[in-house]
Structure formats: structure tokens, C-alpha cells
Amino acid sequence: MGPPHVGKQTGYGPELQWQSHPPASLSPDGSHPLSNKYSSRTVGVQIRSLRTGSVVQITDTLVGKEESKATCATVLKAPPQRQAHVAEDLREDQATVCQGRESQPQEICADPQFIVGGATRTDICQGALGDCWLLAAIASLTLNEEILARVVPLDQSFQENYAGIFRFQFWQYGEWVEVVVDDRLPTKDGELLFLHSAEGTEFWSALLEKAYAKINGCYEALSGGATTEGFEDFTGGIAEWYELQKPPPNLFRIIQKALEKGSLLGCSIDQVDSSGSLQKLIRVRNPWGQVEWTGKWGDNCPNWNTVDPEVRERLTVRLEDGEFWMSFGDFLRHYSRLEICNLTPDTLTSDTYKKWKLTKMDGSWRRGSTAGGCRNYPNTFWMNPQYLIKLEEEDEDQEDGEGGCTVLVGLIQKHRRRQRKMGQDMHTIGFGIYELAGQTNIHLGKNFFLTTRARERSDTFINLREVLNRFRLPPGEYILVPSTFEPHKDGDFCVRVFSEKKADYQAVDDKIEANLEEIDAGEDNIDDGFRRLFAQLAGEDAEISAFELQTILRRVLAKRQDIKSDGFSIETCKIMVDMLDSDGSGRLGLKEFYILWTKIQKYQKIYREIDIDRSGTMNSYEMRRALEEAGFRLPCELHQVIVARFADDELIIDFDNFVRCLVRLETLFKIFKQLDPEDTGTIQLDLISWLCFSVL
């Protein structure tokens, strides 16, 4: 997969481009300070070498000058799980394994084992699949036994209670899902084709990869991705990242606070007094054990001689192979990216950690109704889903004496990998945050966004599964608008907001209302001219049927140049007759026809006024305003249904479908009102009543 696509949003934020980085500087002896043979990444923190592209782990120890260990091996409490047991085998894309076959572990080696002596880095070797991002996240699991035990239940084997199936658990958009796979694995020439262990006898990692491929649709769907995606699916946390060429000025404090909250950084930081000056240090761990820093503050660096012996002993006594200290400045210079995985409150049971407050909101973009695109499309941007965020309490720990509320906002698009085999891929997504002067529970309209700049926004619109940013906002009320870069893109998403203090969040949507005008059809309101017209149209029986109504309205619309229409369908005419037929005759009398005629004139006026481009038709995005003009306020979910029902493939709603929609809505509201005279908002229906209303 090539570099992510980054969208430029006009008037919304600077253009962000995919950048290539210069090589890192060399150590005094001319060698690179990081002698790296193996590529690796870890849970929580990922640091990528500028020169080699390798990644190493930051491990856990001290915060500031405190001696209490801020370990990432936290006690985990699993939330309720949604069972997703599926018996059938995962069938990977035929093109991927066309030269191989499926084999059980017993066919590959004489004594297959699920896991031996715990998970280690040697259990993770990449095969023919381009999913190194996933392998990096899996390698992270080997550093934390509690998290590994949740994702990979260890009470499984090829001997005791063996049934040829294995189970795994993944976080999927707010739920823990159990996935069951059989143990047939793709092989070629008797060897595993994809992920495998170095010894060739342990199979937990290969089966884990298969289970993850299953939940994403196929093996091929795993090609290309971000390590943070795996972090989140293995922990349920929210992963943020920082480009270290342009780090935020408070990055050192961000790492400190992340450790205080039990985040999976695998990272430790400290400050030591070296010859009278305070040095910020960070300890890095490579889970492969093959990387050592040979620059300042490395294992054998003479700088340690300038530190108090007691402090030096405390910081270096437990260093293992692959662990080393380096200055925070060198850390920023030699690595390009830092990733932190913040855990959800339910994961941390220890009271020693300051826990995030979490809110998750689900939503969807639907072509023609709620997929409005970014601010480059002002006519449709306001149609996107909107969420109200209320921040009331400032953080306890104020940075630089400035008040504010820290929030992490993450926008995830759902199930896009699973849809790759259908020719679809990740959308380019992002979000904006707008400050409100006062509280509102009404979906904000076009004028608000034309006159209001975003207070904050995602750094970029990009085609990754998740876009996330950290913000510091003053207490107040804000509107969050998630969107795709271009309009008319279908998709489901969830928004997660982590805050240090409790905050309120809710979807902003219109309440269901129908302010319908009552038309007086009394004798005094019907003039003689209309009576003569009705007598001429109705004939001797003085009533108009649905078929006669169709002929009448076709003649009327044929004379209109401002509305493109082929007339009304017989279905629409029947619906109009049913709405006003008070005596059940299936025909309209004088008063009933007068009411209908008045309504149609009103509908024509609305249709013409909403048609701003004078095309003679109505775009589906204009339908929301048209419904409001007709007296209806409806939530986004219902607008999605209306567009799906009444718009054509080009998202055009002609006059016939417009009238049919209004008539059906009015009829349904009136029926509900009759069945709910006390205005409770609920009704009870028996089967026959439900069927009668459903065929309206």
C-alpha cells in the first residue's frame, strides 16, 4: 500500500504532505548510534529510526524523580464480551495462496505446540504477507502478559481438549469480540506461508494472524496499515502519535502524564543531575534485544560518571539486553515517530493510576443525506452528523499556569478492511470542532458553518482507519463534526473522546416534530370559481378517484415551466386520496379536493423556493430544508431513510416523490396522534394494525 492520501481542506487548515526525512546523524566514531539488525515495534510507544526505518520499544520505570515504578504491566479487567463464534473456516483470497495449500500443524511438524514458555519475540517472523504493522503490534503483546492473556487465551493446546479450533479476542469499535478459527494454515512446500515462529513448532502467532484476518475479511485485507490499529484492537485503548521532527513543546510532560494514567508506553523517563545541570533522560527497550544506543547516556557512556553513584545504580542496575538510556534531545533527533496507547478506564483496576473518562458515540455517513464532505463543500458540510461536547471542569494539573481541559478525540471508520475484497478501501476522513456561544440541541445549519471558523480540527484528512488529536480547550460547549473529505461517501464510524475530567457528550439532532397547517374547508372559504372547476372535473358523481386525480394533476404540471415533472404516479395519487378520504369511499369530495389542492399549491411553492439553482428538480441535500419548510423536523436517521426511499441514483428527488414523501409523513403523524391521544410518544399495535399501516 502506498503512502496515505492526504486531503487539503481549503480555508480549513494547512495542507499536509507525505514527507521523506533526512538521515539521522552519526556517532563520533562514524557509526550510527543505533546498531539495528531487526525491525521491531511495541505496544504503546513506537519510535521509528529516521535512517533505517526500524522501530524500538520504550520500556517502563520512573516518572520524574519519583522512585515508584510506573509499569505498563497493569491489572486488566475484561468487559462483557460479544460472542462471535463462527464455525466456518476463513477463506483467504485465492490470489494470495494460489500456489499453496492448507495444512494442519500436525502435517507441518511432529510435535506442534500452541505456546511454549510464554510468548517471545522469536515467535513472530513475517511471511509473504505485507502486514509488518500487525506483527509489530503482536510483538508488543509479548511484553505484557495480562494483555496477551486477554487476546490469546493461554488455556489452549494441541494436546489437552484439542478440537482443531482456537479462540481469540479483539476489540472492535467498543466491544470485545471472540473469534474462533480452525487450525488449517496456508503453507507452501511444507512451510507456513505467512506469520510463523522461528522454531517452526509454536503456532499461537500464526493462528492469531488468521483470526485477525478473519475478522477483517481475508488475509489480503491485512496488507498495509498503521501499528496503532493493532494496538487498539489488542487493548481497546486509543492511540495517539507525534512526529518527533515537530514535537509539541510539552511532549516530555505528555509522556509523564501518560505513565501516570497507566498508558501502554512501555516507557520510562527521569531527570538526573549531571555536573550541576538537570538532564532529561528516556529509557528505550527493543523487544528483539538486538539494538543498543552507543551515543550519550548509553550503557558505557562516560556521562554516567558525572551522576551521583546512588542515582546511577538505581537507574542502570536492572537494564536488560536491548534496554538503554538516552537523552530526550537525542531521542527527538534520532527517531521520527512516537505512539502512545491510552487505556480505557475499564482496563485499569488499580487505584494508583489516574484514569481517563471515556465516551463513545456511533454514527454513519450516508450518500445523499449525512455524507456531506469537508468544509470545501459548504452546501453539504452541515449535513454531516454533529456531536455536542460539554467541558465543565478544568484539569487538576495545569500546564504553564494555563487552565484548560485536555481531550483526546479519535474518529474511527468501521469495517473498511473487510470491504477491500469488494473493491472498497479506507475513506479520507477528519473532523472539526466548533465553539458554541450557547447550548443547542438542534442540528446546526449551513449559515452557522459559513460564518464560524473551527476552533480546532484534526491535523489532516487522511485515508487511515483512525484520525486522532489531542486538544486543550477552555471549559465550554463545542460541536464536533466528523466527515469524509469528499461528499457522497457511505460509511460507518465511531467517535471516542478521552477527557481528564468528566464531560457530557451527545449527538445533536432535531427532535421529531410536525407543525402541520390546518386548512379550513368551510363553505365560506370555497369560492364559486373553485366549485365550478370541481364540478367540471368530477363529473356527475361529484367525486374524484385516484385515476381521475392523476389525469388532472398531469395537465396542471404540464403547464409549469419551473418544475420538471412527468406528472404524478398512480401510487402517489392513491396515497393522497387515502390521506383525505374521510368516508372510506376511495374518492374525494369537494371539501377534500379543496384541502388537497391547497396543499399541492403549498408544495409547489416550497419545491420552487428550495430549488436554488433553478434546475426544476431538488437535490437530496436540499430535502432537509424543504421538509422543515413543510413543517417537519426529523432526525438524521430518518433523513437517511427518506433519501434511500425517494431519491434516484443521481440523488434527485422529483416533484412526484417530494409530494409522496410529504403526504406519507403527514398521514403517519396523524395516525400516530390518533393512537396516542395523551401524547406519550409511544403506541401499542396489534399485528393487523401494524400490517395495515405498513402498506400505506
C-alpha positions in Angstrom: 0.0 0.0 0.0 1.4 3.4 -0.9 1.6 6.5 1.3 -1.6 7.6 2.8 -3.7 10.0 0.8 -3.8 13.4 2.5 -6.6 15.8 1.6 -6.2 19.5 1.5 -9.1 21.4 3.0 -9.5 24.9 1.6 -9.9 27.5 4.3 -9.8 24.9 6.9 -6.2 24.1 7.6 -2.8 23.8 6.1 -2.0 21.2 3.5 -0.1 18.3 5.0 2.1 16.2 2.7 3.8 12.9 2.9 7.4 13.8 3.8 10.7 12.0 3.4 13.1 12.5 6.3 16.9 13.2 6.2 19.2 10.6 7.7 20.0 10.7 11.4 23.4 12.0 12.5 26.2 9.6 13.2 28.0 9.0 16.4 31.6 10.4 16.9 33.2 7.2 15.6 31.3 7.5 12.4 28.9 4.6 13.1 25.2 5.1 13.5 24.3 5.3 17.3 21.7 2.6 16.8 23.2 -0.7 15.5 19.9 -2.2 14.4 19.7 -5.6 12.8 16.0 -6.3 13.4 12.9 -4.2 12.9 10.6 -4.0 15.9 7.7 -2.1 17.4 5.9 -2.3 20.7 2.6 -1.7 22.4 2.0 1.9 23.4 5.1 3.6 22.1 6.6 3.2 18.7 9.8 5.1 17.8 10.9 4.9 14.2 14.6 5.4 13.2 15.0 8.1 10.6 17.8 6.3 8.8 16.8 2.7 8.9 13.0 2.9 9.4 13.3 0.5 12.3 11.3 0.8 15.5 12.2 0.2 19.1 10.3 0.0 22.3 10.3 2.4 25.2 10.2 0.5 28.4 8.8 1.3 31.9 10.4 2.6 35.0 10.4 6.0 36.7 8.5 9.2 36.4 10.3 12.5 37.1 12.3 12.0 40.3 9.8 9.6 41.9 11.0 6.1 42.7 7.7 4.4 42.3 7.7 2.3 39.2 5.0 3.2 36.6 4.8 -0.1 35.0 2.7 -1.0 31.9 2.0 -4.5 33.3 -1.3 -3.4 34.8 -4.1 -5.5 36.2 -6.7 -5.9 33.4 -10.4 -6.4 33.8 -12.2 -7.7 30.7 -15.5 -6.0 29.9 -18.5 -8.1 28.9 -17.8 -9.8 25.5 -20.0 -10.1 22.5 -19.6 -13.7 21.2 -18.9 -14.1 17.6 -18.3 -17.8 17.3 -18.2 -18.7 13.6 -17.6 -22.3 12.7 -16.6 -22.0 9.1 -13.0 -21.6 8.1 -11.5 -18.3 7.0 -11.2 -18.4 3.2 -8.4 -16.1 2.2 -8.3 -14.5 -1.2 -7.4 -17.2 -3.8 -4.8 -15.0 -5.5 -2.8 -14.8 -2.3 -2.3 -18.5 -1.8 -2.9 -19.8 -5.3 0.4 -21.7 -5.2 0.0 -23.1 -1.7 -2.4 -25.3 0.3 -3.9 -25.5 3.7 -2.2 -27.7 6.3 -2.8 -28.5 9.9 0.1 -28.1 12.3 0.4 -31.9 12.7 1.3 -32.0 9.0 4.0 -29.3 9.4 5.9 -30.6 12.3 6.0 -33.7 14.5 5.1 -32.1 17.8 3.1 -28.9 17.3 2.7 -26.6 20.3 0.3 -23.7 20.8 2.7 -21.7 23.1 5.8 -22.7 24.9 7.4 -20.9 27.8 5.3 -17.8 27.2 5.2 -15.6 24.1 8.6 -14.3 23.0 9.9 -12.2 20.1 11.1 -15.3 18.3 7.5 -16.4 17.9 6.9 -13.6 15.4 8.5 -13.9 11.9 7.0 -12.3 8.9 6.0 -14.3 5.9 4.8 -13.4 2.4 2.1 -11.1 3.6 2.7 -7.3 3.9 1.4 -7.0 7.4 4.5 -5.9 9.3 2.4 -3.2 11.0 0.3 -6.1 12.6 3.4 -8.1 13.5 4.8 -5.0 15.3 1.6 -4.9 17.4 1.7 -8.6 18.0 5.3 -8.3 19.2 4.0 -5.8 21.7 1.8 -8.4 23.3 4.9 -10.4 24.2 5.9 -7.6 26.6 2.6 -7.7 28.7 1.3 -11.0 29.9 -2.0 -9.6 31.1 -2.9 -8.1 27.7 -1.6 -11.2 25.9 -3.9 -13.4 28.1 -6.9 -11.4 27.1 -6.2 -11.5 23.3 -4.7 -15.0 23.3 -6.3 -17.2 25.9 -3.5 -19.4 27.1 -5.6 -22.4 28.2 -5.4 -23.9 24.6 -3.2 -26.6 23.2 -2.8 -29.3 20.6 -2.9 -32.0 23.3 -5.4 -31.4 26.1 -9.0 -30.9 24.9 -7.8 -30.4 21.4 -10.7 -30.0 18.9 -9.0 -28.4 15.9 -10.2 -24.9 16.7 -8.7 -22.0 18.6 -10.3 -18.8 20.0 -9.0 -15.2 20.2 -10.4 -11.9 21.4 -10.2 -8.5 19.7 -11.6 -5.1 20.5 -13.9 -3.9 17.7 -15.4 -0.4 17.9 -16.4 -0.6 21.6 -16.9 -4.3 22.0 -14.7 -7.3 22.8 -15.4 -9.9 20.1 -14.4 -13.6 20.4 -13.3 -15.1 17.1 -12.9 -18.9 16.5 -10.8 -20.3 13.7 -9.8 -23.8 12.8 -6.1 -24.7 12.7 -5.7 -25.1 8.9 -3.0 -22.7 7.8 -1.7 -21.6 4.4 1.5 -23.4 3.5 3.9 -23.8 0.6 6.4 -26.6 0.3 5.5 -27.8 3.8 6.2 -24.4 5.5 3.9 -21.7 6.7 3.3 -19.1 4.1 2.5 -16.2 6.4 3.4 -15.4 10.1 5.4 -18.2 11.8 7.7 -18.8 14.7 11.5 -19.1 14.3 11.5 -22.7 15.6 8.5 -23.7 13.4 6.8 -25.6 16.3 4.8 -22.8 18.0 1.6 -21.7 16.3 -0.1 -19.2 18.5 1.1 -16.2 16.4 0.1 -17.8 13.1 -3.4 -18.7 14.4 -3.7 -15.2 15.9 -2.9 -13.7 12.5 -5.6 -16.0 10.9 -8.2 -14.9 13.5 -7.4 -11.2 12.8 -7.6 -11.8 9.1 -11.0 -13.5 9.6 -12.5 -10.5 11.4 -11.2 -8.3 8.7 -12.5 -10.4 5.8 -9.4 -12.1 4.4 -5.6 -12.3 4.7 -5.2 -9.9 1.8 -7.1 -7.2 3.7 -4.2 -7.1 6.2 -1.7 -5.7 3.7 -0.6 -2.2 4.7 -1.7 -0.4 7.8 -0.7 1.5 10.9 0.6 -0.1 14.0 -1.8 1.9 16.1 -4.6 0.0 14.5 -3.3 -3.2 16.0 -2.6 -1.5 19.4 -6.2 -0.5 19.7 -7.7 -3.9 18.6 -5.5 -5.7 21.2 -6.1 -3.3 24.1 -9.3 -1.3 23.4 -7.3 1.8 24.0 -6.9 5.0 22.0 -3.6 5.5 20.3 -2.0 8.9 19.6 1.2 9.7 17.8 3.6 12.5 17.5 6.0 13.4 14.7 9.3 14.0 16.5 10.7 16.4 13.9 8.0 18.8 15.1 7.2 17.7 18.7 4.8 19.7 20.9 6.7 21.7 23.5 5.2 19.7 26.3 5.9 16.3 24.9 8.0 15.3 27.9 5.1 16.1 30.2 2.7 14.3 27.9 4.8 11.1 28.4 4.9 11.7 32.2 1.1 12.0 32.4 0.6 9.0 30.1 2.5 6.9 32.6 0.5 8.3 35.5 -2.6 7.1 33.7 -1.2 3.6 33.1 -0.9 4.1 29.3 0.9 1.4 27.4 4.0 3.3 26.6 6.4 0.7 27.9 8.4 3.9 28.6 10.3 5.4 31.4 11.6 8.9 31.9 13.8 10.5 34.5 15.8 13.6 35.2 19.3 13.3 36.6 21.8 15.9 38.0 24.9 15.8 35.8 27.6 18.1 36.8 25.1 20.6 38.2 22.7 20.5 35.3 19.4 18.7 35.1 19.3 16.2 32.2 16.0 14.7 30.9 16.5 11.0 30.1 14.4 8.4 28.5 14.9 4.7 28.6 14.2 2.7 25.5 13.7 -1.1 25.1 13.8 -3.1 22.0 11.8 -6.3 22.4 14.1 -8.1 20.0 17.0 -7.4 22.2 19.3 -6.6 19.3 19.5 -2.8 19.4 21.8 -0.7 21.6 22.4 3.0 21.7 26.1 3.9 21.6 25.7 7.6 22.0 25.4 9.8 25.1 23.9 8.2 28.1 24.3 4.7 26.5 25.3 1.8 28.7 29.0 2.5 28.7 28.9 6.3 28.2 31.3 8.3 30.5 28.4 10.8 31.2 27.2 8.4 33.9 30.4 9.2 35.8 29.0 12.7 36.4 25.9 11.3 38.1 25.6 10.6 41.8 26.6 6.9 42.2 23.4 6.0 44.1 21.2 7.5 41.4 23.4 5.8 38.7 22.9 2.4 40.4 19.2 2.9 40.7 18.8 3.7 37.0 21.1 1.1 35.5 21.1 -1.9 37.7 18.2 -3.6 36.0 18.9 -2.8 32.4 18.4 -5.9 30.2 19.7 -6.8 26.8 18.2 -4.2 24.4 17.5 -1.6 27.0 19.3 1.7 27.2 19.1 5.3 28.3 19.4 8.3 26.0 18.9 12.0 26.4 15.5 13.3 25.5 17.1 15.6 22.9 18.8 12.6 21.2 15.5 10.8 21.3 13.8 13.6 19.4 16.7 13.8 16.9 17.1 10.1 16.0 13.5 8.9 15.9 10.7 10.2 13.7 7.5 9.0 15.4 6.2 8.3 18.9 3.0 6.4 19.5 1.2 6.2 22.9 -1.7 3.8 23.6 -4.0 5.2 26.3 -6.1 2.5 28.0 -9.8 2.7 28.7 -10.9 3.1 32.3 -12.4 -0.4 32.5 -9.0 -1.9 31.7 -7.3 -0.4 34.8 -8.4 -1.7 38.2 -5.5 -0.3 40.2 -6.3 2.9 42.1 -2.7 4.1 41.6 -3.5 5.3 38.1 -5.4 8.5 37.1 -8.0 7.2 34.7 -9.3 8.8 31.6 -13.0 9.5 31.3 -14.3 7.8 28.1 -17.3 8.5 25.8 -18.0 6.6 22.6 -20.6 7.7 20.0 -21.5 5.7 16.9 -22.7 7.3 13.6 -22.8 6.8 9.9 -22.3 8.8 6.7 -25.0 8.0 4.0 -24.8 9.2 0.4 -27.4 11.9 -0.2 -28.3 12.7 3.4 -25.5 12.6 6.0 -22.3 12.3 3.9 -21.6 16.0 3.4 -17.8 16.0 2.9 -15.4 18.6 4.4 -15.6 22.4 4.6 -14.6 22.6 0.9 -18.3 21.7 0.3 -20.2 24.4 2.1 -23.6 23.4 0.6 -23.4 19.9 2.1 -20.9 20.1 5.0 -23.6 21.0 7.5 -25.5 17.7 6.7 -22.8 15.6 8.5 -23.5 14.1 11.9 -22.9 16.5 14.8 -22.0 15.9 18.4 -22.2 18.2 21.4 -19.3 18.2 23.8 -19.7 20.0 27.2 -16.4 20.6 29.1 -17.1 21.9 32.6 -14.1 21.1 34.8 -10.5 22.1 34.1 -7.6 19.7 34.6 -6.1 19.4 38.0 -2.6 19.7 36.7 -2.5 23.0 34.8 0.5 23.3 32.4 2.4 26.5 32.4 -0.2 28.0 34.7 -2.8 28.0 32.0 -6.2 26.5 32.6 -8.0 24.2 30.2 -9.5 20.7 29.6 -7.4 18.0 27.9 -9.3 15.9 25.5 -8.3 13.2 23.0 -10.6 12.9 20.1 -10.4 9.8 17.9 -12.5 9.2 14.7 -12.5 5.6 13.5 -14.1 4.3 10.3 -15.6 0.9 10.7 -15.1 -2.3 8.8 -13.2 -0.8 5.8 -10.6 -3.6 5.6 -13.4 -6.1 5.4 -14.8 -4.3 2.3 -11.5 -4.4 0.4 -12.5 -7.6 -1.4 -15.5 -5.7 -2.7 -13.3 -3.1 -4.2 -13.5 -0.5 -1.4 -10.9 0.8 0.9 -10.3 3.5 3.6 -12.1 6.8 3.2 -10.1 10.0 3.7 -11.5 11.3 7.0 -11.1 14.1 9.5 -13.1 16.3 11.9 -13.6 19.8 13.1 -14.5 21.3 16.5 -16.7 24.4 16.7 -17.2 26.6 19.7 -20.8 27.4 20.6 -22.0 30.7 22.2 -24.9 28.9 23.8 -26.4 25.5 24.2 -28.2 23.9 21.3 -29.9 20.6 20.7 -30.7 21.5 17.1 -28.7 20.3 14.1 -26.7 23.3 13.1 -27.4 24.6 9.6 -25.5 25.9 6.6 -25.3 29.5 7.8 -23.6 28.6 11.1 -20.7 27.0 9.3 -20.4 29.7 6.7 -19.9 32.3 9.4 -18.0 30.3 12.1 -14.4 29.1 11.9 -13.3 25.8 13.5 -11.8 26.3 17.0 -9.8 23.0 16.5 -9.6 20.4 13.8 -7.8 17.1 13.0 -4.3 17.8 11.8 -5.2 16.3 8.4 -7.8 14.4 6.4 -6.1 11.1 5.7 -7.1 7.6 4.5 -6.3 5.7 7.7 -8.7 3.8 9.9 -8.4 6.4 12.6 -7.7 10.1 12.9 -6.8 11.3 16.4 -5.6 14.5 18.0 -5.0 15.8 21.5 -6.5 19.3 22.3 -6.6 21.6 25.3 -9.8 23.6 25.3 -11.3 26.1 27.8 -14.5 25.0 29.5 -17.5 25.5 27.3 -19.7 23.8 24.7 -18.4 22.6 21.4 -19.8 20.9 18.3 -17.7 18.0 16.8 -18.3 17.3 13.1 -16.8 14.1 11.7 -16.7 13.9 7.9 -15.1 12.3 4.9 -13.0 14.6 2.7 -15.4 14.3 -0.3 -19.2 14.1 0.0 -21.4 11.2 -1.0 -19.2 8.5 0.7 -21.1 5.8 2.6 -19.5 4.6 5.8 -20.0 3.8 9.5 -17.8 5.3 12.2 -17.4 5.8 15.9 -16.1 8.8 17.8 -14.2 8.3 21.1 -13.4 11.1 23.4 -11.0 10.7 26.3 -11.0 13.5 28.9 -9.2 14.0 32.2 -12.4 15.2 33.9 -16.0 14.1 33.4 -17.6 15.7 30.4 -21.0 15.4 28.7 -21.4 14.3 25.1 -24.5 13.7 23.0 -25.5 13.5 19.4 -27.0 16.8 18.2 -30.2 16.1 16.2 -33.6 17.6 15.6 -36.5 16.4 17.8 -39.3 14.9 15.8 -41.9 17.5 15.2 -44.8 18.0 12.7 -46.2 21.5 12.7 -48.9 21.0 10.1 -51.2 23.8 9.0 -54.9 23.0 9.4 -56.8 24.1 6.2 -60.3 25.4 6.7 -62.5 23.9 4.1 -65.7 25.6 5.3 -68.4 26.7 2.9 -67.3 30.3 3.1 -63.7 29.6 2.1 -64.5 27.8 -1.1 -65.3 30.3 -3.8 -67.7 29.8 -6.7 -64.9 29.6 -9.3 -63.4 26.6 -7.5 -66.8 25.0 -7.2 -67.4 25.2 -10.9 -63.9 23.8 -11.6 -64.6 20.9 -9.3 -67.9 20.2 -10.9 -66.3 20.2 -14.3 -63.5 17.8 -13.2 -65.6 15.5 -11.0 -68.5 14.8 -13.4 -71.9 13.5 -12.5 -70.9 11.6 -9.3 -69.3 14.8 -7.9 -66.3 12.8 -6.7 -62.7 12.4 -7.9 -61.0 9.0 -7.9 -57.2 8.4 -7.8 -57.1 7.8 -11.6 -59.1 11.0 -12.3 -56.8 12.9 -9.9 -53.7 11.6 -11.9 -55.1 13.0 -15.1 -56.0 16.3 -13.6 -52.6 16.9 -12.0 -50.7 15.8 -15.1 -52.4 18.6 -17.0 -51.7 21.1 -14.3 -48.0 20.2 -14.1 -47.6 20.2 -17.9 -48.2 24.0 -17.8 -45.4 24.6 -15.2 -42.0 25.6 -16.7 -40.3 25.9 -13.3 -40.9 22.3 -12.2 -39.7 19.4 -14.2 -42.2 16.6 -13.9 -43.8 13.8 -15.9 -46.8 14.1 -13.7 -47.9 12.0 -10.7 -47.7 8.3 -10.5 -50.9 6.4 -9.7 -49.3 5.3 -6.4 -48.8 8.9 -5.3 -52.4 9.8 -6.3 -53.8 6.8 -4.3 -51.8 7.9 -1.2 -53.2 11.5 -1.5 -56.7 10.2 -1.8 -56.2 7.8 1.2 -55.0 10.7 3.4 -58.1 12.8 2.8 -60.8 10.2 2.2 -62.7 10.6 5.4 -65.7 8.4 4.5 -63.7 5.5 3.1 -65.2 5.7 -0.4 -61.8 5.9 -2.1 -62.8 9.2 -3.7 -62.5 12.9 -2.9 -65.5 15.2 -2.5 -65.5 19.0 -2.8 -64.0 19.8 0.6 -61.5 17.0 0.5 -60.3 18.1 -3.0 -60.1 21.7 -1.8 -57.8 20.7 1.0 -55.6 18.6 -1.3 -55.5 21.4 -3.9 -54.3 23.9 -1.3 -51.6 21.5 -0.1 -50.3 20.9 -3.6 -50.0 24.6 -4.2 -48.0 24.9 -1.0 -45.8 22.0 -2.0 -45.2 23.7 -5.4 -44.1 26.9 -3.7 -41.7 25.1 -1.3 -40.2 23.0 -4.2 -39.6 26.1 -6.3 -38.0 28.1 -3.5 -35.7 25.3 -2.3 -34.5 24.8 -5.9 -31.8 27.5 -5.7 -30.1 26.6 -9.0 -33.4 26.7 -10.8 -32.9 23.3 -12.3 -36.5 22.4 -11.9 -35.6 19.5 -9.6 -34.5 19.1 -6.0 -31.2 17.6 -4.8 -31.4 15.2 -1.9 -29.3 17.5 0.3 -32.0 20.2 -0.2 -34.7 17.9 1.1 -34.0 18.6 4.7 -34.7 22.3 4.3 -37.8 21.5 2.2 -39.1 19.3 5.0 -38.6 22.0 7.5 -40.4 24.5 5.3 -43.3 22.0 5.2 -43.4 21.8 9.0 -41.4 18.6 9.7 -38.3 18.4 11.9 -36.8 14.9 11.6 -33.6 13.3 12.9 -30.7 12.3 10.7 -31.6 8.6 10.8 -35.0 9.3 9.3 -33.4 11.6 6.6 -31.2 8.7 5.6 -34.3 6.5 5.1 -36.2 9.2 3.2 -33.3 9.7 0.7 -32.9 6.0 0.2 -36.6 5.7 -0.5 -37.4 8.8 -2.6 -34.2 9.8 -4.4 -33.0 8.4 -7.6 -29.4 7.1 -8.4 -28.3 10.7 -9.1 -29.7 11.9 -5.7 -32.5 13.8 -7.4 -36.0 13.9 -5.8 -38.6 14.9 -8.4 -41.8 16.6 -7.6 -43.8 13.4 -7.6 -41.6 11.8 -4.9 -41.4 15.0 -3.0 -45.2 15.2 -2.7 -45.5 11.5 -1.9 -43.0 11.8 0.9 -44.8 14.8 2.5 -48.2 13.1 2.2 -46.9 9.8 3.7 -45.3 11.7 6.6 -48.4 13.7 7.3 -50.6 10.6 7.2 -48.2 8.7 9.6 -48.1 11.6 12.0 -51.9 11.9 12.1 -52.4 8.1 12.6 -49.9 8.2 15.5 -51.6 11.2 17.1 -55.0 9.4 16.9 -53.5 6.3 18.6 -51.6 8.4 21.2 -54.2 11.0 22.4 -52.3 11.7 25.6 -49.1 12.5 23.7 -46.9 9.9 25.5 -44.7 9.3 22.5 -45.4 5.6 22.3 -48.2 3.4 21.0 -49.1 -0.3 21.0 -50.2 -2.1 17.9 -51.6 -5.5 17.2 -50.5 -7.4 14.2 -53.4 -6.4 11.9 -53.0 -2.7 12.7 -49.2 -2.9 12.0 -49.8 -4.6 8.7 -52.5 -2.1 7.7 -50.2 0.9 8.4 -47.2 -0.8 6.8 -48.9 -1.0 3.4 -49.7 2.7 3.3 
